[in-house]
Amino acid sequence: MRDPMRVRKILCEIHKIWKTYPDMRFGQLIINLYTVYAKEHGLPKRPLEEVRIYGIEDDEFYEWLLKFEGF
C-alpha cells in the first residue's frame, strides 16, 4: 500500500512552488513542472497532448519537487 502521507507532502511542495508563480493556472503549473522534470530525467520531448506524467512514481516526483529551483 502506498503511504497516504505522500499526498500531503507532494501537495505542500506544489503549494510552495505555486506561491512563487501565482499567475499560473493549475494545469499550466503541473505541465510546466513535468516539462522541467522530463528534461532533467532525459525523457523524450512530447507535444502537450502527449505528456506522460501518469507513470511517474509519487516518491520520485516528491524528491524532485524538493530540489526544484524554478522555471
PDB file with SEQRES, HELIX, SHEET and CRYST1 records, atoms N, CA, C and O in Angstrom:
SEQRES   1 A   71  MET ARG ASP PRO MET ARG VAL ARG LYS ILE LEU CYS GLU          
SEQRES   2 A   71  ILE HIS LYS ILE TRP LYS THR TYR PRO ASP MET ARG PHE          
SEQRES   3 A   71  GLY GLN LEU ILE ILE ASN LEU TYR THR VAL TYR ALA LYS          
SEQRES   4 A   71  GLU HIS GLY LEU PRO LYS ARG PRO LEU GLU GLU VAL ARG          
SEQRES   5 A   71  ILE TYR GLY ILE GLU ASP ASP GLU PHE TYR GLU TRP LEU          
SEQRES   6 A   71  LEU LYS PHE GLU GLY PHE                                      
HELIX    1 AA1 MET A    5  THR A   20  1                                  16    
HELIX    2 AA2 PHE A   26  GLU A   40  1                                  15    
HELIX    3 AA3 LEU A   48  GLU A   50  5                                   3    
HELIX    4 AA4 ILE A   53  GLY A   55  5                                   3    
HELIX    5 AA5 ASP A   58  LYS A   67  1                                  10    
CRYST1    1.000    1.000    1.000  90.00  90.00  90.00 P 1           1          
ATOM      1  N   MET A   1       0.838  -1.188   0.000  1.00  0.00           N  
ATOM      2  CA  MET A   1       0.000   0.000   0.000  1.00  0.00           C  
ATOM      3  C   MET A   1       0.877   1.243   0.000  1.00  0.00           C  
ATOM      4  O   MET A   1       1.898   1.298   0.686  1.00  0.00           O  
ATOM      5  N   ARG A   2       0.479   2.214  -0.756  1.00  0.00           N  
ATOM      6  CA  ARG A   2       1.221   3.477  -0.815  1.00  0.00           C  
ATOM      7  C   ARG A   2       1.007   4.264   0.472  1.00  0.00           C  
ATOM      8  O   ARG A   2      -0.049   4.183   1.099  1.00  0.00           O  
ATOM      9  N   ASP A   3       2.023   5.024   0.852  1.00  0.00           N  
ATOM     10  CA  ASP A   3       1.962   5.843   2.057  1.00  0.00           C  
ATOM     11  C   ASP A   3       0.937   6.959   1.859  1.00  0.00           C  
ATOM     12  O   ASP A   3       1.129   7.793   0.974  1.00  0.00           O  
ATOM     13  N   PRO A   4      -0.131   7.010   2.634  1.00  0.00           N  
ATOM     14  CA  PRO A   4      -1.135   8.060   2.468  1.00  0.00           C  
ATOM     15  C   PRO A   4      -0.579   9.462   2.739  1.00  0.00           C  
ATOM     16  O   PRO A   4      -1.136  10.444   2.248  1.00  0.00           O  
ATOM     17  N   MET A   5       0.492   9.571   3.500  1.00  0.00           N  
ATOM     18  CA  MET A   5       1.083  10.881   3.808  1.00  0.00           C  
ATOM     19  C   MET A   5       1.743  11.506   2.586  1.00  0.00           C  
ATOM     20  O   MET A   5       2.034  12.702   2.587  1.00  0.00           O  
ATOM     21  N   ARG A   6       1.983  10.717   1.550  1.00  0.00           N  
ATOM     22  CA  ARG A   6       2.622  11.251   0.349  1.00  0.00           C  
ATOM     23  C   ARG A   6       1.771  12.354  -0.277  1.00  0.00           C  
ATOM     24  O   ARG A   6       2.303  13.289  -0.875  1.00  0.00           O  
ATOM     25  N   VAL A   7       0.455  12.242  -0.139  1.00  0.00           N  
ATOM     26  CA  VAL A   7      -0.449  13.218  -0.742  1.00  0.00           C  
ATOM     27  C   VAL A   7      -0.190  14.602  -0.150  1.00  0.00           C  
ATOM     28  O   VAL A   7       0.003  15.570  -0.886  1.00  0.00           O  
ATOM     29  N   ARG A   8      -0.185  14.693   1.168  1.00  0.00           N  
ATOM     30  CA  ARG A   8       0.058  15.975   1.831  1.00  0.00           C  
ATOM     31  C   ARG A   8       1.449  16.509   1.513  1.00  0.00           C  
ATOM     32  O   ARG A   8       1.616  17.701   1.253  1.00  0.00           O  
ATOM     33  N   LYS A   9       2.451  15.627   1.532  1.00  0.00           N  
ATOM     34  CA  LYS A   9       3.830  16.070   1.258  1.00  0.00           C  
ATOM     35  C   LYS A   9       3.954  16.649  -0.144  1.00  0.00           C  
ATOM     36  O   LYS A   9       4.532  17.720  -0.326  1.00  0.00           O  
ATOM     37  N   ILE A  10       3.419  15.954  -1.124  1.00  0.00           N  
ATOM     38  CA  ILE A  10       3.512  16.421  -2.511  1.00  0.00           C  
ATOM     39  C   ILE A  10       2.732  17.718  -2.697  1.00  0.00           C  
ATOM     40  O   ILE A  10       3.228  18.658  -3.319  1.00  0.00           O  
ATOM     41  N   LEU A  11       1.524  17.771  -2.166  1.00  0.00           N  
ATOM     42  CA  LEU A  11       0.715  18.980  -2.319  1.00  0.00           C  
ATOM     43  C   LEU A  11       1.337  20.177  -1.604  1.00  0.00           C  
ATOM     44  O   LEU A  11       1.226  21.304  -2.086  1.00  0.00           O  
ATOM     45  N   CYS A  12       1.986  19.953  -0.470  1.00  0.00           N  
ATOM     46  CA  CYS A  12       2.672  21.053   0.228  1.00  0.00           C  
ATOM     47  C   CYS A  12       3.804  21.610  -0.631  1.00  0.00           C  
ATOM     48  O   CYS A  12       3.999  22.824  -0.690  1.00  0.00           O  
ATOM     49  N   GLU A  13       4.546  20.734  -1.294  1.00  0.00           N  
ATOM     50  CA  GLU A  13       5.637  21.208  -2.165  1.00  0.00           C  
ATOM     51  C   GLU A  13       5.081  21.955  -3.367  1.00  0.00           C  
ATOM     52  O   GLU A  13       5.612  22.996  -3.754  1.00  0.00           O  
ATOM     53  N   ILE A  14       4.015  21.430  -3.958  1.00  0.00           N  
ATOM     54  CA  ILE A  14       3.388  22.123  -5.088  1.00  0.00           C  
ATOM     55  C   ILE A  14       2.865  23.486  -4.629  1.00  0.00           C  
ATOM     56  O   ILE A  14       2.984  24.474  -5.352  1.00  0.00           O  
ATOM     57  N   HIS A  15       2.293  23.536  -3.440  1.00  0.00           N  
ATOM     58  CA  HIS A  15       1.796  24.804  -2.898  1.00  0.00           C  
ATOM     59  C   HIS A  15       2.923  25.830  -2.763  1.00  0.00           C  
ATOM     60  O   HIS A  15       2.755  26.993  -3.131  1.00  0.00           O  
ATOM     61  N   LYS A  16       4.058  25.403  -2.243  1.00  0.00           N  
ATOM     62  CA  LYS A  16       5.209  26.310  -2.102  1.00  0.00           C  
ATOM     63  C   LYS A  16       5.630  26.871  -3.463  1.00  0.00           C  
ATOM     64  O   LYS A  16       5.881  28.067  -3.607  1.00  0.00           O  
ATOM     65  N   ILE A  17       5.700  25.994  -4.442  1.00  0.00           N  
ATOM     66  CA  ILE A  17       6.116  26.411  -5.787  1.00  0.00           C  
ATOM     67  C   ILE A  17       5.067  27.338  -6.396  1.00  0.00           C  
ATOM     68  O   ILE A  17       5.408  28.356  -6.998  1.00  0.00           O  
ATOM     69  N   TRP A  18       3.801  26.986  -6.242  1.00  0.00           N  
ATOM     70  CA  TRP A  18       2.722  27.776  -6.841  1.00  0.00           C  
ATOM     71  C   TRP A  18       2.683  29.183  -6.261  1.00  0.00           C  
ATOM     72  O   TRP A  18       2.337  30.130  -6.968  1.00  0.00           O  
ATOM     73  N   LYS A  19       3.034  29.338  -4.973  1.00  0.00           N  
ATOM     74  CA  LYS A  19       3.079  30.676  -4.369  1.00  0.00           C  
ATOM     75  C   LYS A  19       4.128  31.546  -5.054  1.00  0.00           C  
ATOM     76  O   LYS A  19       3.990  32.768  -5.082  1.00  0.00           O  
ATOM     77  N   THR A  20       5.162  30.941  -5.599  1.00  0.00           N  
ATOM     78  CA  THR A  20       6.189  31.686  -6.326  1.00  0.00           C  
ATOM     79  C   THR A  20       5.700  32.103  -7.707  1.00  0.00           C  
ATOM     80  O   THR A  20       6.159  33.106  -8.253  1.00  0.00           O  
ATOM     81  N   TYR A  21       4.770  31.337  -8.275  1.00  0.00           N  
ATOM     82  CA  TYR A  21       4.233  31.592  -9.613  1.00  0.00           C  
ATOM     83  C   TYR A  21       2.704  31.668  -9.544  1.00  0.00           C  
ATOM     84  O   TYR A  21       2.028  30.857 -10.177  1.00  0.00           O  
ATOM     85  N   PRO A  22       2.141  32.625  -8.789  1.00  0.00           N  
ATOM     86  CA  PRO A  22       0.697  32.639  -8.548  1.00  0.00           C  
ATOM     87  C   PRO A  22      -0.160  32.922  -9.785  1.00  0.00           C  
ATOM     88  O   PRO A  22      -1.358  32.640  -9.773  1.00  0.00           O  
ATOM     89  N   ASP A  23       0.422  33.467 -10.837  1.00  0.00           N  
ATOM     90  CA  ASP A  23      -0.356  33.754 -12.039  1.00  0.00           C  
ATOM     91  C   ASP A  23      -0.559  32.530 -12.924  1.00  0.00           C  
ATOM     92  O   ASP A  23      -1.342  32.581 -13.874  1.00  0.00           O  
ATOM     93  N   MET A  24       0.131  31.432 -12.630  1.00  0.00           N  
ATOM     94  CA  MET A  24      -0.061  30.217 -13.423  1.00  0.00           C  
ATOM     95  C   MET A  24      -1.356  29.532 -13.025  1.00  0.00           C  
ATOM     96  O   MET A  24      -1.725  29.496 -11.851  1.00  0.00           O  
ATOM     97  N   ARG A  25      -2.036  28.993 -14.020  1.00  0.00           N  
ATOM     98  CA  ARG A  25      -3.183  28.136 -13.756  1.00  0.00           C  
ATOM     99  C   ARG A  25      -2.653  26.791 -13.248  1.00  0.00           C  
ATOM    100  O   ARG A  25      -1.488  26.461 -13.471  1.00  0.00           O  
ATOM    101  N   PHE A  26      -3.503  26.016 -12.567  1.00  0.00           N  
ATOM    102  CA  PHE A  26      -3.059  24.742 -12.005  1.00  0.00           C  
ATOM    103  C   PHE A  26      -2.492  23.811 -13.080  1.00  0.00           C  
ATOM    104  O   PHE A  26      -1.392  23.277 -12.935  1.00  0.00           O  
ATOM    105  N   GLY A  27      -3.249  23.625 -14.149  1.00  0.00           N  
ATOM    106  CA  GLY A  27      -2.786  22.735 -15.217  1.00  0.00           C  
ATOM    107  C   GLY A  27      -1.488  23.217 -15.831  1.00  0.00           C  
ATOM    108  O   GLY A  27      -0.607  22.419 -16.147  1.00  0.00           O  
ATOM    109  N   GLN A  28      -1.374  24.513 -15.999  1.00  0.00           N  
ATOM    110  CA  GLN A  28      -0.150  25.103 -16.546  1.00  0.00           C  
ATOM    111  C   GLN A  28       1.027  24.816 -15.620  1.00  0.00           C  
ATOM    112  O   GLN A  28       2.108  24.454 -16.085  1.00  0.00           O  
ATOM    113  N   LEU A  29       0.826  24.974 -14.317  1.00  0.00           N  
ATOM    114  CA  LEU A  29       1.886  24.705 -13.348  1.00  0.00           C  
ATOM    115  C   LEU A  29       2.326  23.247 -13.416  1.00  0.00           C  
ATOM    116  O   LEU A  29       3.522  22.959 -13.471  1.00  0.00           O  
ATOM    117  N   ILE A  30       1.368  22.334 -13.414  1.00  0.00           N  
ATOM    118  CA  ILE A  30       1.696  20.907 -13.423  1.00  0.00           C  
ATOM    119  C   ILE A  30       2.422  20.514 -14.703  1.00  0.00           C  
ATOM    120  O   ILE A  30       3.405  19.775 -14.652  1.00  0.00           O  
ATOM    121  N   ILE A  31       1.950  20.997 -15.848  1.00  0.00           N  
ATOM    122  CA  ILE A  31       2.610  20.676 -17.114  1.00  0.00           C  
ATOM    123  C   ILE A  31       4.006  21.285 -17.147  1.00  0.00           C  
ATOM    124  O   ILE A  31       4.946  20.641 -17.614  1.00  0.00           O  
ATOM    125  N   ASN A  32       4.158  22.513 -16.661  1.00  0.00           N  
ATOM    126  CA  ASN A  32       5.484  23.134 -16.634  1.00  0.00           C  
ATOM    127  C   ASN A  32       6.430  22.373 -15.711  1.00  0.00           C  
ATOM    128  O   ASN A  32       7.600  22.182 -16.041  1.00  0.00           O  
ATOM    129  N   LEU A  33       5.929  21.940 -14.557  1.00  0.00           N  
ATOM    130  CA  LEU A  33       6.763  21.132 -13.657  1.00  0.00           C  
ATOM    131  C   LEU A  33       7.172  19.836 -14.343  1.00  0.00           C  
ATOM    132  O   LEU A  33       8.340  19.448 -14.302  1.00  0.00           O  
ATOM    133  N   TYR A  34       6.215  19.170 -14.973  1.00  0.00           N  
ATOM    134  CA  TYR A  34       6.537  17.925 -15.661  1.00  0.00           C  
ATOM    135  C   TYR A  34       7.553  18.151 -16.776  1.00  0.00           C  
ATOM    136  O   TYR A  34       8.451  17.330 -16.967  1.00  0.00           O  
ATOM    137  N   THR A  35       7.425  19.245 -17.507  1.00  0.00           N  
ATOM    138  CA  THR A  35       8.345  19.531 -18.607  1.00  0.00           C  
ATOM    139  C   THR A  35       9.781  19.662 -18.097  1.00  0.00           C  
ATOM    140  O   THR A  35      10.710  19.133 -18.707  1.00  0.00           O  
ATOM    141  N   VAL A  36       9.958  20.365 -16.983  1.00  0.00           N  
ATOM    142  CA  VAL A  36      11.296  20.510 -16.392  1.00  0.00           C  
ATOM    143  C   VAL A  36      11.777  19.153 -15.883  1.00  0.00           C  
ATOM    144  O   VAL A  36      12.931  18.782 -16.096  1.00  0.00           O  
ATOM    145  N   TYR A  37      10.894  18.415 -15.213  1.00  0.00           N  
ATOM    146  CA  TYR A  37      11.232  17.082 -14.710  1.00  0.00           C  
ATOM    147  C   TYR A  37      11.679  16.172 -15.854  1.00  0.00           C  
ATOM    148  O   TYR A  37      12.712  15.509 -15.759  1.00  0.00           O  
ATOM    149  N   ALA A  38      10.907  16.144 -16.922  1.00  0.00           N  
ATOM    150  CA  ALA A  38      11.211  15.275 -18.062  1.00  0.00           C  
ATOM    151  C   ALA A  38      12.554  15.635 -18.681  1.00  0.00           C  
ATOM    152  O   ALA A  38      13.335  14.752 -19.035  1.00  0.00           O  
ATOM    153  N   LYS A  39      12.820  16.922 -18.811  1.00  0.00           N  
ATOM    154  CA  LYS A  39      14.089  17.362 -19.393  1.00  0.00           C  
ATOM    155  C   LYS A  39      15.259  16.917 -18.519  1.00  0.00           C  
ATOM    156  O   LYS A  39      16.260  16.411 -19.027  1.00  0.00           O  
ATOM    157  N   GLU A  40      15.134  17.105 -17.205  1.00  0.00           N  
ATOM    158  CA  GLU A  40      16.209  16.724 -16.282  1.00  0.00           C  
ATOM    159  C   GLU A  40      16.410  15.220 -16.211  1.00  0.00           C  
ATOM    160  O   GLU A  40      17.499  14.767 -15.857  1.00  0.00           O  
ATOM    161  N   HIS A  41      15.399  14.440 -16.535  1.00  0.00           N  
ATOM    162  CA  HIS A  41      15.484  12.986 -16.478  1.00  0.00           C  
ATOM    163  C   HIS A  41      15.653  12.353 -17.863  1.00  0.00           C  
ATOM    164  O   HIS A  41      15.559  11.134 -18.006  1.00  0.00           O  
ATOM    165  N   GLY A  42      15.901  13.173 -18.867  1.00  0.00           N  
ATOM    166  CA  GLY A  42      16.180  12.659 -20.200  1.00  0.00           C  
ATOM    167  C   GLY A  42      14.999  11.991 -20.875  1.00  0.00           C  
ATOM    168  O   GLY A  42      15.182  11.146 -21.751  1.00  0.00           O  
ATOM    169  N   LEU A  43      13.793  12.357 -20.480  1.00  0.00           N  
ATOM    170  CA  LEU A  43      12.612  11.794 -21.132  1.00  0.00           C  
ATOM    171  C   LEU A  43      12.383  12.505 -22.461  1.00  0.00           C  
ATOM    172  O   LEU A  43      12.711  13.683 -22.594  1.00  0.00           O  
ATOM    173  N   PRO A  44      11.826  11.805 -23.442  1.00  0.00           N  
ATOM    174  CA  PRO A  44      11.633  12.427 -24.755  1.00  0.00           C  
ATOM    175  C   PRO A  44      10.675  13.612 -24.693  1.00  0.00           C  
ATOM    176  O   PRO A  44       9.690  13.595 -23.954  1.00  0.00           O  
ATOM    177  N   LYS A  45      10.978  14.626 -25.473  1.00  0.00           N  
ATOM    178  CA  LYS A  45      10.096  15.800 -25.552  1.00  0.00           C  
ATOM    179  C   LYS A  45       8.865  15.414 -26.357  1.00  0.00           C  
ATOM    180  O   LYS A  45       8.966  14.799 -27.418  1.00  0.00           O  
ATOM    181  N   ARG A  46       7.702  15.785 -25.835  1.00  0.00           N  
ATOM    182  CA  ARG A  46       6.436  15.427 -26.476  1.00  0.00           C  
ATOM    183  C   ARG A  46       5.546  16.661 -26.586  1.00  0.00           C  
ATOM    184  O   ARG A  46       5.690  17.603 -25.807  1.00  0.00           O  
ATOM    185  N   PRO A  47       4.633  16.659 -27.546  1.00  0.00           N  
ATOM    186  CA  PRO A  47       3.623  17.723 -27.589  1.00  0.00           C  
ATOM    187  C   PRO A  47       2.788  17.667 -26.306  1.00  0.00           C  
ATOM    188  O   PRO A  47       2.672  16.606 -25.693  1.00  0.00           O  
ATOM    189  N   LEU A  48       2.213  18.786 -25.900  1.00  0.00           N  
ATOM    190  CA  LEU A  48       1.452  18.838 -24.649  1.00  0.00           C  
ATOM    191  C   LEU A  48       0.387  17.756 -24.554  1.00  0.00           C  
ATOM    192  O   LEU A  48       0.167  17.197 -23.479  1.00  0.00           O  
ATOM    193  N   GLU A  49      -0.266  17.460 -25.650  1.00  0.00           N  
ATOM    194  CA  GLU A  49      -1.329  16.452 -25.588  1.00  0.00           C  
ATOM    195  C   GLU A  49      -0.800  15.033 -25.382  1.00  0.00           C  
ATOM    196  O   GLU A  49      -1.583  14.104 -25.185  1.00  0.00           O  
ATOM    197  N   GLU A  50       0.515  14.862 -25.427  1.00  0.00           N  
ATOM    198  CA  GLU A  50       1.114  13.540 -25.224  1.00  0.00           C  
ATOM    199  C   GLU A  50       1.972  13.483 -23.966  1.00  0.00           C  
ATOM    200  O   GLU A  50       2.777  12.564 -23.820  1.00  0.00           O  
ATOM    201  N   VAL A  51       1.822  14.427 -23.068  1.00  0.00           N  
ATOM    202  CA  VAL A  51       2.626  14.445 -21.851  1.00  0.00           C  
ATOM    203  C   VAL A  51       2.335  13.191 -21.028  1.00  0.00           C  
ATOM    204  O   VAL A  51       1.177  12.809 -20.862  1.00  0.00           O  
ATOM    205  N   ARG A  52       3.374  12.562 -20.518  1.00  0.00           N  
ATOM    206  CA  ARG A  52       3.258  11.264 -19.855  1.00  0.00           C  
ATOM    207  C   ARG A  52       3.534  11.335 -18.346  1.00  0.00           C  
ATOM    208  O   ARG A  52       4.392  10.606 -17.848  1.00  0.00           O  
ATOM    209  N   ILE A  53       2.836  12.181 -17.630  1.00  0.00           N  
ATOM    210  CA  ILE A  53       3.051  12.306 -16.189  1.00  0.00           C  
ATOM    211  C   ILE A  53       2.468  11.112 -15.431  1.00  0.00           C  
ATOM    212  O   ILE A  53       2.840  10.864 -14.284  1.00  0.00           O  
ATOM    213  N   TYR A  54       1.581  10.395 -16.049  1.00  0.00           N  
ATOM    214  CA  TYR A  54       0.865   9.290 -15.409  1.00  0.00           C  
ATOM    215  C   TYR A  54       1.794   8.266 -14.751  1.00  0.00           C  
ATOM    216  O   TYR A  54       1.491   7.778 -13.662  1.00  0.00           O  
ATOM    217  N   GLY A  55       2.895   7.938 -15.380  1.00  0.00           N  
ATOM    218  CA  GLY A  55       3.734   6.848 -14.902  1.00  0.00           C  
ATOM    219  C   GLY A  55       4.798   7.202 -13.876  1.00  0.00           C  
ATOM    220  O   GLY A  55       5.514   6.311 -13.418  1.00  0.00           O  
ATOM    221  N   ILE A  56       4.928   8.450 -13.503  1.00  0.00           N  
ATOM    222  CA  ILE A  56       5.962   8.842 -12.545  1.00  0.00           C  
ATOM    223  C   ILE A  56       5.526   8.443 -11.139  1.00  0.00           C  
ATOM    224  O   ILE A  56       4.414   8.757 -10.713  1.00  0.00           O  
ATOM    225  N   GLU A  57       6.402   7.755 -10.429  1.00  0.00           N  
ATOM    226  CA  GLU A  57       6.097   7.363  -9.054  1.00  0.00           C  
ATOM    227  C   GLU A  57       6.053   8.588  -8.149  1.00  0.00           C  
ATOM    228  O   GLU A  57       6.843   9.517  -8.317  1.00  0.00           O  
ATOM    229  N   ASP A  58       5.137   8.591  -7.194  1.00  0.00           N  
ATOM    230  CA  ASP A  58       4.949   9.731  -6.300  1.00  0.00           C  
ATOM    231  C   ASP A  58       6.218  10.091  -5.539  1.00  0.00           C  
ATOM    232  O   ASP A  58       6.591  11.262  -5.464  1.00  0.00           O  
ATOM    233  N   ASP A  59       6.878   9.086  -4.975  1.00  0.00           N  
ATOM    234  CA  ASP A  59       8.083   9.357  -4.188  1.00  0.00           C  
ATOM    235  C   ASP A  59       9.171  10.005  -5.031  1.00  0.00           C  
ATOM    236  O   ASP A  59       9.858  10.924  -4.584  1.00  0.00           O  
ATOM    237  N   GLU A  60       9.315   9.518  -6.245  1.00  0.00           N  
ATOM    238  CA  GLU A  60      10.328  10.064  -7.143  1.00  0.00           C  
ATOM    239  C   GLU A  60      10.006  11.521  -7.487  1.00  0.00           C  
ATOM    240  O   GLU A  60      10.900  12.368  -7.482  1.00  0.00           O  
ATOM    241  N   PHE A  61       8.756  11.816  -7.781  1.00  0.00           N  
ATOM    242  CA  PHE A  61       8.364  13.182  -8.125  1.00  0.00           C  
ATOM    243  C   PHE A  61       8.501  14.094  -6.906  1.00  0.00           C  
ATOM    244  O   PHE A  61       8.935  15.238  -7.032  1.00  0.00           O  
ATOM    245  N   TYR A  62       8.133  13.592  -5.734  1.00  0.00           N  
ATOM    246  CA  TYR A  62       8.262  14.376  -4.499  1.00  0.00           C  
ATOM    247  C   TYR A  62       9.723  14.751  -4.242  1.00  0.00           C  
ATOM    248  O   TYR A  62      10.022  15.908  -3.944  1.00  0.00           O  
ATOM    249  N   GLU A  63      10.616  13.800  -4.352  1.00  0.00           N  
ATOM    250  CA  GLU A  63      12.042  14.081  -4.145  1.00  0.00           C  
ATOM    251  C   GLU A  63      12.531  15.131  -5.134  1.00  0.00           C  
ATOM    252  O   GLU A  63      13.333  15.995  -4.780  1.00  0.00           O  
ATOM    253  N   TRP A  64      12.057  15.059  -6.359  1.00  0.00           N  
ATOM    254  CA  TRP A  64      12.436  16.062  -7.363  1.00  0.00           C  
ATOM    255  C   TRP A  64      11.867  17.417  -7.004  1.00  0.00           C  
ATOM    256  O   TRP A  64      12.557  18.428  -7.132  1.00  0.00           O  
ATOM    257  N   LEU A  65      10.598  17.462  -6.549  1.00  0.00           N  
ATOM    258  CA  LEU A  65       9.987  18.737  -6.156  1.00  0.00           C  
ATOM    259  C   LEU A  65      10.798  19.425  -5.068  1.00  0.00           C  
ATOM    260  O   LEU A  65      10.923  20.650  -5.066  1.00  0.00           O  
ATOM    261  N   LEU A  66      11.349  18.647  -4.142  1.00  0.00           N  
ATOM    262  CA  LEU A  66      12.142  19.225  -3.048  1.00  0.00           C  
ATOM    263  C   LEU A  66      13.371  19.956  -3.578  1.00  0.00           C  
ATOM    264  O   LEU A  66      13.863  20.887  -2.940  1.00  0.00           O  
ATOM    265  N   LYS A  67      13.866  19.540  -4.737  1.00  0.00           N  
ATOM    266  CA  LYS A  67      15.079  20.142  -5.320  1.00  0.00           C  
ATOM    267  C   LYS A  67      14.778  21.161  -6.410  1.00  0.00           C  
ATOM    268  O   LYS A  67      15.695  21.793  -6.934  1.00  0.00           O  
ATOM    269  N   PHE A  68      13.502  21.331  -6.761  1.00  0.00           N  
ATOM    270  CA  PHE A  68      13.105  22.225  -7.843  1.00  0.00           C  
ATOM    271  C   PHE A  68      13.600  23.648  -7.582  1.00  0.00           C  
ATOM    272  O   PHE A  68      13.411  24.194  -6.495  1.00  0.00           O  
ATOM    273  N   GLU A  69      14.237  24.238  -8.594  1.00  0.00           N  
ATOM    274  CA  GLU A  69      14.830  25.571  -8.429  1.00  0.00           C  
ATOM    275  C   GLU A  69      14.139  26.660  -9.237  1.00  0.00           C  
ATOM    276  O   GLU A  69      14.539  27.822  -9.157  1.00  0.00           O  
ATOM    277  N   GLY A  70      13.136  26.329  -9.994  1.00  0.00           N  
ATOM    278  CA  GLY A  70      12.393  27.336 -10.731  1.00  0.00           C  
ATOM    279  C   GLY A  70      12.413  27.116 -12.228  1.00  0.00           C  
ATOM    280  O   GLY A  70      13.174  26.306 -12.759  1.00  0.00           O  
ATOM    281  N   PHE A  71      11.544  27.873 -12.893  1.00  0.00           N  
ATOM    282  CA  PHE A  71      11.413  27.759 -14.338  1.00  0.00           C  
ATOM    283  C   PHE A  71      12.399  28.654 -15.037  1.00  0.00           C  
ATOM    284  O   PHE A  71      12.435  28.691 -16.267  1.00  0.00           O  
TER     285      PHE A  71                                                      
END                                                                             
